[in-house]
Amino acid sequence: ISGAQYTPFSRLQGKVRIRLFPKITLTFMPPVLFDIPKQIFGRKRRQFAGIMLYDVMTNMMFQSNNIQQTLFQSLLDAKATHGGGHLIAEDVERKPLSYSQFITRCFILGDALRKHTKAEANVGILLPNMVTTLVCFFALQAFGRIPAMLNYSTSRANLLSACQIANTKLVITSRRFIAAGKLSDLVEGLEQQNITILYLDDLRDQISLLDKVKGRLLSLFPQTYYSLVNKNKNPESPAVVLFTSGSEGVPKGVVLSHKNVQANRYQVSSCIDFNPTDIVFNALPIFHSFGLTAGTILPILSGIKTFFYPSPLHYRIIPELVYDTNATLMFGTNTFLMGYARYAHPYDFHSVRYVFAGAEKLHEQTRKLWSENFGVRIFEGYGATETAPVLSMNTPMHNHPGSVGRLMPGISYQLEAISGIDDGGRLKVYGPNIMKGYYLADKPGEITPPIDGWYDTGDIVEFDEIGYITIKGRVKRFAKIGGEMVSLTAVENYISKMWPDDQHAVIQIPDPKKGEQLVLITTNQDASRGDIIFFAKEHAISELNIPKTILSIDKIPTLATGKTNYVALKEFVDSIQ
């Protein structure tokens, strides 16, 4: 039963906008039978039945949502549900916008942008986490353009490659941002490839008072105007182009449809008790799928105010701002969350209800630090850009530290056996959040869909009896030593337990005798192989898991998302060999 929560009889008064005659929808699902294995008895049987009932309820929540509509249509629906005056977005300039103000700006900017772009074209956005960036994103959505979210922290070569594979002929940015970020080299590289650079600073001067009045008047009839300016409202059409991180190779363009993004936000919200009184603090870059879907689109379209901060690396400033904004929800990676914890005052996160971690493995030290210093649980999740991105997540009701939670509702999976690995297999997934396809270097602008709709994650995972997932490592993150498969991630994990105050990474290189050998790159200048051997013997760790070579480095290179940059590390090792 959806909609009754907005009536005067609701117990959610004070949390949602109450009105006399909201639209109420009843959704009926087919009956479900519980098939509990006969060998499960007593308490375990009740627990198993409870899990199955929970799955039925979350599937019901997910399936009763409408994923068959565009993102901008959902924005208009959110305004109708929560009210035009409901504050929805704010950034470091501390000028919050309501739904009405936000949609008005989308129409004004969108009208200016459509004079420089073509319908259904991929338009690059090279901007930081700001309200202006969000307005730009939805302005393109309103007029049927497709935002291509460009990574400004990547190399010049990768940025050019991203524009080429997505056939992006125009990039929107800001002179102020380029100057502050010292990114003029990136812009020069784009211009040399005949890519047009459109500066919002210049565009602002071209928008007249008449244009602003026109946008304000048209925003009074947003549904009518949206129907006129955007003829393609097919939810299966592309909504956004993102690019893989390139942590282990060349980035690929990932095309997500409106349906993909809608499905993923509803999958997450069906498992987590978000409400319009929450405040999200989002410092994750919007060009990253986790920062875009979970940290931006989900809250904005759910009536949750979001505070945008331009860089996740300001470890001293962010805790103070979380305190100042009374944020209740945060998203981050292990690297960033550990950085905040080291500099935060114990009271800085007093208002935070939940913290969600993804993009890299959450270390036990980070989890304990947040729990003991701030009384906040971190819920680890797992996903990929190609899955929009969330595949699984620990939740307040079902949390198993060390795992990445259970699959989101609506997702099917297969495990492919891998030679040399007894526990788990290679994970393939299917569901409404799986991408439309890739843009590849040899087929620029052409979408290559996943085979039969199944996405191969390339990750080796193991499921326990009630569905919790443990990541064993990536297929590419395994070394074959003496005919045995060795997880590089597992090696990194035990070395992190040895020296928790340092950063470590492990890669494999060819070995003439055993096929491959392990190389440890660490910030611990005193690391010795003898210490590792002693630790391995004490903890019954196989000799195959002991790195043959140890290299010291001042800092482990990372990508903008906090992931280890294994490409840079491989180049570092090759330069020494």
Disulfide bonds with the S-S distance in Angstrom:
none
